[in-house]
Amino acid sequence: MCIALHEESNDRIKFILLTYYYITCGTMIEGHFYTKTLLKRKSKANENTINCYSFKDSQKPMIRGGIFFIGVWLLLVCAACSAQIDKQKFDKVNHTVQTLQHTISVGDDYPQLGALIQQLSIEIESLNVRVTSKEERDLVQEYTKLLKMYQDGFLLWKYRAEFSSHNFVPKGRIYVGQDVEAIVVKYRLPTETHTFEPTQKTWKSIAEDSIRIIWDNADAQVKRINALLNG
């Protein structure tokens, strides 16, 4: 399937180059014969008159052919660019993203959220071997960024669920473990410092609302993806 798509892209490029070649040749041939005709018609006229006007007249077909060539070339380029993203390739991954957004909005479905994020990861990996154009590859990179955001939010959700039963974590706070520290820096999440009395060791926490901040970043990324996909 991947080979077929690659060959289709190559065929499109060959078509554009061949069209470029034929239009250029046609323009040159037309200008050549048109110039010869003009010179024959004016061969009986005054030599000075021929010298004055033949050059100007000979440029007309070249100009006309050049304008025609540019117009056709622009149409070909636009047609080629419009086909750089095959939207059908992204239907499955978009459906998973929509399901993820719905699951997050409902909340409290930890197992399903984890399964959907794993499914999204597999679908993005599949896209990596199916895309053929630069635009499609760039779009896959945007989906990869979105996946990372969902994974970050899921990790915070996991910490909130696992440490909520520990008495040393205040209500409404999420324990900042080693895995969470990178997320705190990435999203610039404010922290609070606490002291564990039995050992006098300090630790940090973030507000539960920090999860919402990551989900909002993910929603903004989805909008960016949709703009690229439909633009």
N, C-alpha and C positions, 0 to 999 in steps of 0.2 A: 504493500500500500504506500509506504514511504517512498519507494523507488518510483512508483507511478506518479506521485505528486511532484517529485523532483523533476521527472522527465517533462511533465506538463508545464512546469515553470520554465524549463529550458526551451521548450517549443515556443512559448510566448515571447521569449527574448529573441529567438531566431527569427520569428515572424516580424518583429519590430525592426530588426536589423536589415532583413531582406527588403522590407517595405521602404526603409530609408534608402537603400541602394537603388532600387528601381525608380523611386521618385526623383532622386538626384540625376540618374542617367537620363530619365525622360526629360527633365528640365534642360539638361545640357544639349540633348539632341534637338529638342524643339527650338532652342535659341540658335543653334547652328543652322538649321534649315531656314528658319525665318530670316536670319541675317543674309543668307545667300539669295533668297528671293528678293529681298529689298535691293540688294546690290545689282541684281540683274535688271530690275525694273528701272533703276536709276542710271544704268550704264550709258544711256544716250544723253543724259543731262550734263550740265556743266560740271567739269571735274572738281572745281572748287565747291560747288553745291553738294556734290557727293561726299567730299571729304568733311564737310560741315555737318551734314545731317545723318550720314550713314551710321556714325558711331552712336548718336543719340537713339536712332531707331533700333539699332541692334541691341540696346540695353532693355527695351520694353519687354520682350519675351522673357528675358532673364529675371527682371523685376517681378513680372506677373507670375512666372514659374516659382520664384523664390517665395512670394507671398502664399501661393498655393501649397508649396512644400512645408512652410512653417505651420500653416493651419492644420494640414494632415498630421504632421509630426506631433503637434500639441494634442490632437485628438487621440493619437496612439498612446502617448505618454499618460494621458488622463485615464484611458481605458486600462492600461497596465497597472497604474497606481490603485485604481478602484478595486482591483482584484488581489491586492496584497494581503488582505486578511479574509480568510474563509471563516465566516461566523459559525457555520455548522460545526466546525471542529471544537468550538468552545461551548456548545449547548449543554453538554453533560456537566462540565465544571461549573457553569453558571447556575444550573439547577441545584447543585450541591451547595453553592454559596447562598442561594435563596433559602434553602432549607436550614442552613446554619443560622442565618439572620432570624428566621422564625423561631428556632429553638432557643436562641439567646434572648429574644424578646419575651418568650414564655417563662424561661428560667427554671432552675431546680431540676434539670434533667441532665445530671452529670454524665451518666454512661452514654447517652445518645450523643451528647456534645463531643465526647472523646472519639466515638466511632465516626462521626461525620468529619472531624478534623483529619482523622486517619484516611478516610475515603478521599478527601480533597487532596491530600498529599499524594496518593496513588494516581489520581487523575492528572495532576500537574506533571508527574513523572512521565505519564503516558504522552502528554502533549509535547514534551521536550523532544521526543523522537518523531513526532508527526508534523511539526511546523516546518515550513519551507522558506518563508520570507523573513526579512529583518524585522518587519512590523509585527509579525506573529511571534517571533522570538522575544521582542521587547515586551509584548503583551504577556507572555508567559512569565517574564521576570516580575511584572506587576502582580500577577497571581501569586507568585512565590513570596513577595513581600506581604501580601494579604494573609497567606498561610501562616507566616511567622507571627503576625499580630494575633491570629486566633490561637496559636500555640502559647503565646505569652499570656493572653487572657485566661486560657484554660489552666495554665500552671498556677496563676493566682487563685482561681476558683478551687483548684485542688488543695492548695495550702489553707485556704479559708475553711474548707470542709474538714480537713484532717486535723487542724489545730484548734478548731472551735471547741473541742471537748477538753482542752488543756486549760487548767485554771489560771496559769500564769499569763495567758494571752487575754488582754482586756476585750470586752465585747465590742464589736464593730471594728476590730483591728485585725490585720493579717501579719503573721510572723514573717520577717524577712530572713529566709534561709539563704544559703549560698547560691542556690539556683535563681532566687528572686533578685539578688543584688544587681545583676545585669539589666533586668527589666526596670528596676528603680532608676538606674542611670539613663537608660534609653528613653524613658517617658518622663524623666525629671519628676518623679513622684516624691512628694514631701514625706519625711519619716519622723518618727518619734523614738527617742532612746529610753530604754527601760533597764532596770537592774533586777536580776534574779537573786532574791534574797539569800537562799541557802548557800550559793557559791559566790555571790557578789559579782557575777559576770554580767556585762551589759549586752543587750541585744536590741534590735530595731524592729519597728512595725510600720505598716502603712495602713491607711484607711481602706475600708471595704469598698468605698466608692472608686478606688483606683481601678477596679475591674471595669467600671463603666467608662472610664477614660480610655482604656484600651479598646473597648467595643466601639466607642465613638470614632477612634482613629481607624478602625476596621471599616466602619460605614463610609467614612470619607474616602478610603482607598477603593471601595466598591464603586463609588461614584466616579472616581478617576478612571477605573477600568471600563465602566460603561461608556464614558466619554470617548475613550480611545477606540473601543469596539464599534461604536456607532458613528464616530466622527469620520 
